[in-house]
Structure formats: structure tokens, C-alpha cells
Amino acid sequence: MLSIDVTKQLDTFSLAAAFSGESGVTALFGPSGAGKTSVVNMVAGLLRPDRGRIVLDGDTLFDSDAGIDVPVHRRRVGYVFQDGRLFPHLSVRRNLDYGRWMCGLAHDEAGFRHVIDLLDIGALLERRPGALSGGERQRVALGRALLMRPRLLLLDEPLASLDDARKREILPYFERLRDEARVPMVYVSHDADEVRRLASRMVRLEHGRVTATGGVELID
């Protein structure tokens, strides 16, 4: 379970968000500029809150009063960015292995093969990112995050940079990930159709404030 209660001042933008997420997919939904990416960056440890607390599965990742701020590499939180952020000079195989290596995890061939099969990227292993489509790059980015064995997966508008054809190509893989990998996810989006298709719970964020929480039917 993820519990967040944080505040952050970003120039003239004030962010104050409090919500919790359990198993399945929690959608952080709202318009561009609402503060969604800032929230997931704080969970990942890439942005430090001014005040507040972040707890994952009973472990405190951040607590301003207690002086706790767990480093990024010790949080065991996977992150898939909008643009994938693969290393262009590394093969797909080495990109996939990077997250595991950074977390100090031993190679698990069975786990590696499971992720490859789950995302259908076995034929891409020796290619470099420049030779991949946008949808293929996002599947590789998902694989890299999963091989970190995360307790939580953060997905920051992972389909926003794709055209409609690539979105239709990759959405079934996100559904498979939700149903088979069983890693809790926070899915950031401003696309109502994506949220309805993938999420089990929704947190609406507007102007840096949580305005609604509940089932995805609240989008309507």
C-alpha cells in the first residue's frame, strides 16, 4: 500500500496532495500542469517534498519531521517515463539489465525470460533503441522497470508520445502487465479512455490539489 501526504512549492505553483493506493492500478488523473508528474517524482525520490510523508508497504520513504529521505536506488520503485529514456548506445538486452544491476540484484534467468515473454520483446534483444518503434521502446522500458523487482511501478503518461496506432499496439501489454505481473501501479494520465481501460481506482488532481478519489466512474 502507498500512502502520500506531501506539500511542495515549485516557483509560483503550490502542490499539496494526500491519497493512498492499494493493489492494482491507481490512476493519477487530471489536466496538464496539475502536478501529476511532480507527485510521482516525489514517490520515486527524484523530487524532495518540502514537508510531509510517503510510506510504501509500511516502509517510510520520506518523512520531513523524522528527517527520513530514502535514496532513489533503495526505494525499489520502478519508473517508466513518457519517452522511455533508454540508453541509445546499449543494446535492448543491456538496457533491460541496467535496472537490475543498479539495484544490486543477481541475474535471474527465469525472471528475465518471463519478462521477455510477457512483453513479447525477445526478437528485439540485440537491437539498439534507435532501431525500435515508439511502442517497442516503451515495452523495453517496462521490462527494465520490472526487472528491478519493484514494489511499486510508476508510469508517467507512457503513451502520450505515441500516435493512435502505437497506442493500440501497446495497450494490451499494459493490460497484461496489470493482470499477470501483479505489481501495484500508479498510472499518470490526462486521457480518460486510458484510465477507464486500465485503472481500478482514480485520484483526480487539479491545480496541485486532490479534488476527488474513488472508482474510474468518477471521470464521467
C-alpha positions as CSV (number, residue, x, y, z in Angstrom):
1,M,0.0,0.0,0.0
2,L,1.2,3.5,-0.9
3,S,0.3,6.5,1.4
4,I,1.2,10.0,0.3
5,D,0.7,13.3,2.2
6,V,3.1,15.9,0.8
7,T,3.5,19.6,0.0
8,K,5.8,21.3,-2.4
9,Q,6.3,24.9,-3.7
10,L,7.6,25.0,-7.3
11,D,8.2,28.6,-8.2
12,T,4.6,30.1,-8.2
13,F,2.9,26.6,-8.3
14,S,1.8,25.2,-4.9
15,L,1.3,21.4,-4.6
16,A,-0.5,19.7,-1.7
17,A,-1.5,16.1,-2.3
18,A,-2.7,13.4,0.0
19,F,-4.1,10.0,-1.1
20,S,-3.5,6.3,-0.8
21,G,-3.2,3.5,-3.4
22,E,-3.5,-0.3,-2.9
23,S,-3.2,-3.2,-5.3
24,G,-4.0,-2.9,-8.9
25,V,-3.7,0.3,-10.9
26,T,-4.3,3.7,-9.3
27,A,-4.7,6.4,-11.9
28,L,-3.4,9.9,-11.1
29,F,-5.7,11.8,-13.5
30,G,-6.0,15.4,-14.4
31,P,-5.1,18.1,-16.9
32,S,-1.6,19.0,-17.9
33,G,0.1,21.2,-15.3
34,A,-2.0,19.8,-12.4
35,G,1.1,18.4,-10.6
36,K,0.8,14.7,-11.5
37,T,4.5,14.3,-12.6
38,S,5.7,16.1,-9.5
39,V,3.8,13.7,-7.3
40,V,5.3,10.6,-8.9
41,N,8.7,12.2,-8.9
42,M,8.4,12.6,-5.1
43,V,7.4,9.0,-4.7
44,A,10.4,7.9,-6.8
45,G,12.8,10.2,-4.8
46,L,13.6,12.4,-7.8
47,L,12.0,15.5,-6.2
48,R,12.1,16.2,-2.5
49,P,8.9,17.4,-0.8
50,D,9.0,20.5,1.4
51,R,7.0,18.7,4.0
52,G,5.1,15.5,4.5
53,R,5.3,11.8,4.5
54,I,5.5,9.0,1.9
55,V,5.0,5.3,3.0
56,L,5.2,2.2,0.9
57,D,4.2,-1.2,2.3
58,G,4.8,0.0,5.8
59,D,8.3,1.4,5.0
60,T,8.8,5.2,5.3
61,L,10.4,6.5,2.1
62,F,10.2,10.2,3.2
63,D,9.3,11.9,6.4
64,S,10.2,15.6,6.9
65,D,9.6,15.6,10.6
66,A,11.7,12.4,11.2
67,G,14.4,13.5,8.7
68,I,14.0,10.4,6.5
69,D,14.7,10.6,2.8
70,V,15.5,7.1,1.3
71,P,17.8,7.3,-1.7
72,V,16.3,6.5,-5.1
73,H,18.1,3.3,-5.6
74,R,16.9,1.9,-2.3
75,R,13.2,2.6,-2.7
76,R,12.6,-0.4,-5.1
77,V,10.2,1.8,-7.2
78,G,10.2,1.2,-10.9
79,Y,9.6,4.3,-13.2
80,V,8.6,4.4,-16.8
81,F,8.9,7.8,-18.3
82,Q,6.9,9.3,-21.2
83,D,9.8,9.0,-23.6
84,G,11.2,5.6,-22.3
85,R,14.7,7.1,-21.6
86,L,16.7,4.1,-22.9
87,F,20.4,4.3,-23.3
88,P,21.0,4.7,-27.1
89,H,24.5,3.2,-27.0
90,L,23.3,0.0,-25.3
91,S,21.5,-3.0,-26.8
92,V,18.0,-3.8,-25.7
93,R,19.4,-6.7,-23.7
94,R,21.9,-4.4,-21.8
95,N,19.2,-1.7,-21.3
96,L,17.0,-4.4,-19.7
97,D,19.8,-5.5,-17.4
98,Y,20.7,-2.0,-16.3
99,G,18.0,-1.5,-13.6
100,R,18.7,-4.9,-12.1
101,W,22.4,-4.0,-12.0
102,M,21.8,-0.6,-10.4
103,C,19.8,-2.2,-7.7
104,G,22.5,-4.8,-6.9
105,L,20.3,-7.8,-7.8
106,A,21.7,-11.1,-9.1
107,H,20.8,-12.1,-12.6
108,D,17.7,-14.3,-12.6
109,E,17.4,-16.0,-16.0
110,A,13.9,-17.4,-15.4
111,G,12.7,-14.0,-14.3
112,F,14.4,-12.4,-17.3
113,R,12.7,-14.8,-19.7
114,H,9.3,-14.3,-18.0
115,V,9.5,-10.5,-18.6
116,I,10.7,-11.0,-22.2
117,D,7.7,-13.3,-22.9
118,L,5.3,-11.1,-21.0
119,L,6.2,-8.1,-23.2
120,D,7.0,-10.0,-26.4
121,I,10.4,-8.4,-26.8
122,G,12.6,-11.5,-27.4
123,A,13.2,-10.5,-31.0
124,L,14.5,-7.1,-30.0
125,L,17.3,-8.1,-27.6
126,E,20.2,-7.4,-29.9
127,R,18.9,-4.1,-31.4
128,R,19.6,-0.6,-30.2
129,P,16.9,1.8,-29.2
130,G,17.3,3.9,-32.4
131,A,16.1,0.9,-34.4
132,L,12.9,0.5,-32.4
133,S,9.4,1.9,-32.8
134,G,7.9,4.1,-30.1
135,G,5.8,1.2,-28.8
136,E,8.7,-1.1,-28.8
137,R,10.8,1.4,-26.8
138,Q,8.1,1.7,-24.2
139,R,7.8,-2.1,-23.9
140,V,11.6,-2.3,-23.3
141,A,11.3,0.5,-20.7
142,L,8.6,-1.5,-19.0
143,G,10.8,-4.6,-19.0
144,R,13.7,-2.7,-17.5
145,A,11.5,-1.4,-14.7
146,L,10.0,-4.9,-14.0
147,L,13.5,-6.5,-13.8
148,M,14.3,-4.2,-10.8
149,R,11.7,-6.3,-9.0
150,P,9.8,-3.2,-7.8
151,R,7.3,-3.0,-5.0
152,L,5.6,-0.2,-7.0
153,L,5.6,0.8,-10.7
154,L,5.2,4.4,-11.6
155,L,4.1,5.2,-15.2
156,D,4.2,8.8,-16.2
157,E,2.0,9.3,-19.3
158,P,3.8,6.4,-21.0
159,L,1.5,6.6,-24.1
160,A,1.4,10.3,-24.5
161,S,4.2,10.5,-27.1
162,L,2.7,7.7,-29.3
163,D,0.4,8.0,-32.2
164,D,-3.0,6.2,-32.1
165,A,-1.7,3.1,-33.9
166,R,1.2,2.7,-31.5
167,K,-1.2,3.2,-28.5
168,R,-3.5,0.4,-29.8
169,E,-0.4,-1.8,-30.2
170,I,0.9,-1.3,-26.7
171,L,-2.3,-1.0,-24.6
172,P,-2.8,-4.8,-24.5
173,Y,0.7,-5.2,-23.0
174,F,-0.2,-2.8,-20.2
175,E,-3.3,-4.8,-19.5
176,R,-1.3,-8.0,-19.5
177,L,1.1,-6.3,-17.1
178,R,-1.7,-5.3,-14.8
179,D,-3.3,-8.8,-14.8
180,E,-0.2,-11.0,-14.8
181,A,2.7,-9.2,-13.2
182,R,0.6,-8.1,-10.2
183,V,2.8,-5.2,-9.3
184,P,0.9,-2.2,-7.9
185,M,1.0,0.7,-10.3
186,V,0.4,4.5,-10.3
187,Y,-0.6,5.4,-13.8
188,V,-0.4,9.1,-14.7
189,S,-2.6,10.3,-17.5
190,H,-4.9,13.0,-18.7
191,D,-6.6,10.6,-21.2
192,A,-9.9,9.4,-19.8
193,D,-10.2,6.4,-22.1
194,E,-6.8,5.0,-21.0
195,V,-7.8,5.4,-17.4
196,R,-11.1,3.7,-17.8
197,R,-9.4,0.8,-19.6
198,L,-6.5,0.2,-17.2
199,A,-7.2,1.6,-13.8
200,S,-9.2,0.2,-10.8
201,R,-9.0,3.5,-8.8
202,M,-8.7,7.1,-9.7
203,V,-7.2,10.1,-7.9
204,R,-8.1,13.4,-9.7
205,L,-5.6,16.2,-9.4
206,E,-6.3,19.8,-10.4
207,H,-4.2,22.9,-9.8
208,G,-2.0,21.0,-7.3
209,R,-4.8,19.7,-5.2
210,V,-6.7,16.3,-5.0
211,T,-10.3,17.1,-5.9
212,A,-11.7,13.5,-6.0
213,T,-10.8,9.9,-5.2
214,G,-12.7,6.7,-6.0
215,G,-13.6,4.4,-8.9
216,V,-13.0,5.4,-12.5
217,E,-16.7,6.1,-12.9
218,L,-15.9,9.5,-11.3
219,I,-14.3,10.6,-14.5
220,D,-17.7,11.0,-16.2
